[in-house]
Amino acid sequence: MISVLLVDDIPETRENIKKLLAFEDQDFKVVGSVGTGREAIKAALEFRPDIIIMDINMPDMDGITATNEITKLVPAAAVIMMSVQTDADYLKKAMQAGARYFLNKPVAPDELYGTIREVYKNHAPFRQQAQQMASMPAEVVTRKSSVQTEEGGVRAGHIVVVYSPQGGTGVTTIATNLASGLMKKNIKVLLIDADVQFGDVGVFLKLQSQSTILDLVSKVEDLDTDFFDSVVSTHESGLKVLLGPQRPEFAQDVEANPRAIASIIEKVADAYDFIVVDTSRRLDELLLSITDIATKIVLVSTPTLSSIKNSRFVLDLFDKMNYSPEKTIFVLNRVEDERAKNRVTIPSDVIERHLKRRIEAKIPDNEPIILSAVNRGVPLVANVRERGKSPVKELMELSDHIFNMLMANEEEEERKNDSGAKKSGIGLRLGKN
């Protein structure tokens, strides 16, 4: 039975919700009902409920402030915010405070029941951790506060950044399929949407969650396993996904600390064999802080003049930043059949000569197949029946190439990464400061 604490300054509202929950009395038990934020904190400490349904606007202490305190004092309790206020600013503040979901008043019974059950299920790691912490000596609790793997060991932690300076090159398509292709038996893969303004990973994989990377930015200094896992979504294929902010205006909260995403990746890297990072086209400190720590950078281009020109600029920049040439994997996407007489794009051999880089993967253009996969929310490479066809075949080969390259030379790559000093600031790294 799921224990529930009701917090709302209007007694009638609390009573109505209590009556709704009574219809599902075998699943829910209301353990308390209070009218202010301060009373909510006291009741949370006393009753230790599984779920707290919290109003935002209340006298004495508002729901957002109370939620922020409760998530620190009673981490096993999951807060569902409920309010007539529906603008994005309230939603953002609620999520930053630690709320796990946001419901609009008035709420339909089925939506209320379903939300409580879903949040309760997703919050299970927090409850388990709280139970373990309660029975441990203080010094053991301190040792366990850092991010570890579920098994307590350290995984390979390879970071693969997918980037293109040109819009429309198919970065998200390649990132999602690369992450899916890297998933093998006993291999843990995390896909991160680091396009904090217009990320599309959630759209490509048909994932919807009110928990995003924005929830982690403010807690990056003391990030722990359970909190991180509660924010990460799981695709039906089993792929772990950290989604980007829900709206473009939320990006400023991430960009205010441009190294935050890189710090998050560094803290959780040992828990995964591969972390694939989908990025925006913007060349800024947020991007460069991620490429600094990357094991490999998949630079995506199309066989067009503007895309090749911009790729040349990026490769020159990487050289000036002392990135090893082996760090970058150059991928040509949307390649036409070079035997066709009516082809209009630049031949691949001309591109290689101009960039002085080998094209390590050529992904044929087959828009209908790609759009079909996106509409179904399933990565192309996850469709076993299509693996012999283009571009599924080439995407799978790219994934296997990267997997074999990194896992076969894991110790060598780690030494290379450890030997490079990290610098800060674009100007400083280019010798302009």
Secondary structure, 3 states (H helix, E strand, C coil): CEEEEEECCCHHHHHHHHHHHHCCCCCEEEEEEECCHHHHHHHHHHHCCCEEEEECCCCCCCHHHHHHHHHHHCCCCEEEEEECCCCHHHHHHHHHHCCCEEEECCCCHHHHHHHHHHHHHHCHHHHHHHHHHHCCCHHHHHHCCCCCCCCCCCCCCEEEEEECCCCCCCHHHHHHHHHHHHCCCCCCEEEEECCCCCCCHHHHCCCCCCCCCHHHHCCHHHCCHHHHHHHCEECCCCCEEECCCCCHHHHHHHHCCCCHHHHHHHHHHHHCCEEEEECCCCCCHHHHHHHHHCCEEEEEECCCHHHHHHHHHHHHHHHHCCCCHHHEEEEEEEECCCCCCCCCCCCHHHHHHHHCCCCCEEEECCHHHHHHHHHHCCCHHHCHHHCCCCCHHHHHHHHHHHHHHHHHCHHHHHHHHHHCCCCCCHHHHCCCC
